[in-house]
C-alpha cells in the first residue's frame, strides 16, 4: 500500500510511537491502545521509524486488523488501523468512544495482610487432586475475551467466573477428590494471567511477539505444527516496574473457601517461569537492565502472594515450573517446544537450573514447607504426545531436591517422563505427587492400571508420602483445553476409586 496525502477517516484513538520499531516496544503500545477499542474502532499510530513502513502492514495481516491508510511527510508517518475489519464499523454508524476496561484496584504501597491467619486442614495420605486447570465453559471463555478487550467490566466478569468455579468445584467433589482447586476459571492460561494482576504488565497475543524472535516466519510455522493457537494465546509484556499492587489470586481462594469444606490448593506460576516469560530483550530492558533485576521484583511479588494465600487458609500452594523441562530436554534450542517462558534467553542448563533453584528458595524461604508444592511437566498445550518434550527426571532431580518445598507434583503417567524410581533421590521428608492418569488421552484409564501405579508409588516412597493426580491440568490454555469437562471428571473419578483400594 502506498502512502496517501491524508486519511479519509477520523481515528477514535491516537498515540505517538516516536522512534520505536515493532521489535522494540511499539507493538506493546499498539496493543495497549487497540485492545479497549470495539470491533471497527480506528487507531492512529504516529511514528518516525522507517522500518514500521513494512513491519506494521505485516503485523496487521498476521492479526487480522485492517490497515486503512497511511501518510508520510518527511520522517513523520501516520498509520490508520481498524480493529478487525472496516466493514464491522458500519457505513452509517457514528464512531463510538472506545470502551475501557474497569479500573484496577487503587495502588497501595503494600497490600495489607489479613488480620489473622485462617487455619488450613491437613492433606491426608494418598490424597486425590487435580493439578489446577479445568475446562472452561464456552460462556466463560467469551466473558474472558470480553473482559480483556474492555467489553465486560470487572464486576460482571467475576459474577460469570463465580458460576464457572461452582461448576468446576462441584465436578471435582462429585469425582471424589480430597483436595479441590478453582479450576483456574478466571485465568486465560496457567501463567500469563499474572499480567492482568501485576502493575507494569499487560497481555499481548503471542503472534505480536513474532518480530522479536529470530526467523519469525519459521517460528510461526513451528507454532502451527505444534498445535499452538498463536492468535488466541496471550503472553505478558512488561512496560513498567513490576509491583504487586493488589492480590494476584487471593480472591480465587476466598471464593472457593465459601463453597467447599475440602482442603484447597491454589496454583501459581513459579518465579523462574515468570522471569523467563517476562524478560524479553528489546522490551523488558527498557525498564530493567538485566534478567536478575526483573527476577527480584517477581520474587518479591510472589513471596507476598504466597504468604497471603497461606494466611488465607490454602492447604497447599503449588508453584508451577514446567519450563525447567525445556531447559534440559530441548537441547541448545535445536528442538523447539512451546511453553510460556521458552521464548526468552537461556544461558545453558547448569546456569538456568541454578538460577531457578535460587529464585524458588527466595520465594519460599522460612515458610511452612509442608504447605508448599512444586509442579513440573513436559508441556501441556496439545493432546499430541509426539510434539511434547521427553526425558526422565535424571537431569532435574538434583535441582528439585535443592528446592525448599514440601511436595513435588510430577508428571509420571506418560512414558515421556521416564521411570518413577529416580524420584527416590528426592528428600525423604517430602511428599511425592504421582501423575497416574494422562490428561492428554481422551479414553479413561482402567482402574486396575491406575491402582497398579499407586501400588508401585507406595512401594517406592511409603504410603504416607504419596499424593495422586493427573500428569497436568485439564485446560492449560482457556482457548485450547486438553479434554472435556466430562473426561476430566471421569479421570479423577477413576483415580479416587483406585485410591480407595489402599484405604486403611
Secondary structure as UniProt FT lines:
FT   STRAND          13..16
FT   TURN            18..19
FT   HELIX           22..26
FT   HELIX           27..34
FT   TURN            35..36
FT   TURN            39..40
FT   STRAND          42..47
FT   TURN            50..51
FT   HELIX           52..63
FT   STRAND          66..73
FT   TURN            74..75
FT   STRAND          76..82
FT   HELIX           86..89
FT   TURN            91..92
FT   TURN            125..126
FT   STRAND          128..129
FT   HELIX           138..148
FT   TURN            149..150
FT   HELIX           154..175
FT   STRAND          179..180
FT   TURN            183..186
FT   TURN            190..191
FT   HELIX           192..196
FT   STRAND          199..205
FT   HELIX           206..212
FT   HELIX           216..225
FT   TURN            226..227
FT   TURN            230..232
FT   STRAND          234..243
FT   HELIX           250..257
FT   TURN            258..259
FT   STRAND          263..269
FT   HELIX           271..278
FT   TURN            281..283
FT   HELIX           284..286
FT   HELIX           291..311
FT   TURN            312..313
FT   STRAND          316..320
FT   HELIX           323..329
FT   TURN            331..334
FT   TURN            340..343
FT   HELIX           349..364
FT   TURN            365..366
FT   HELIX           369..371
FT   STRAND          372..376
FT   HELIX           385..387
FT   HELIX           393..395
FT   HELIX           397..401
FT   STRAND          407..410
FT   HELIX           415..417
FT   HELIX           420..425
FT   TURN            428..429
FT   STRAND          431..437
FT   TURN            439..440
FT   HELIX           447..461
FT   HELIX           463..465
FT   STRAND          466..470
FT   TURN            478..479
FT   HELIX           485..500
FT   TURN            501..502
//
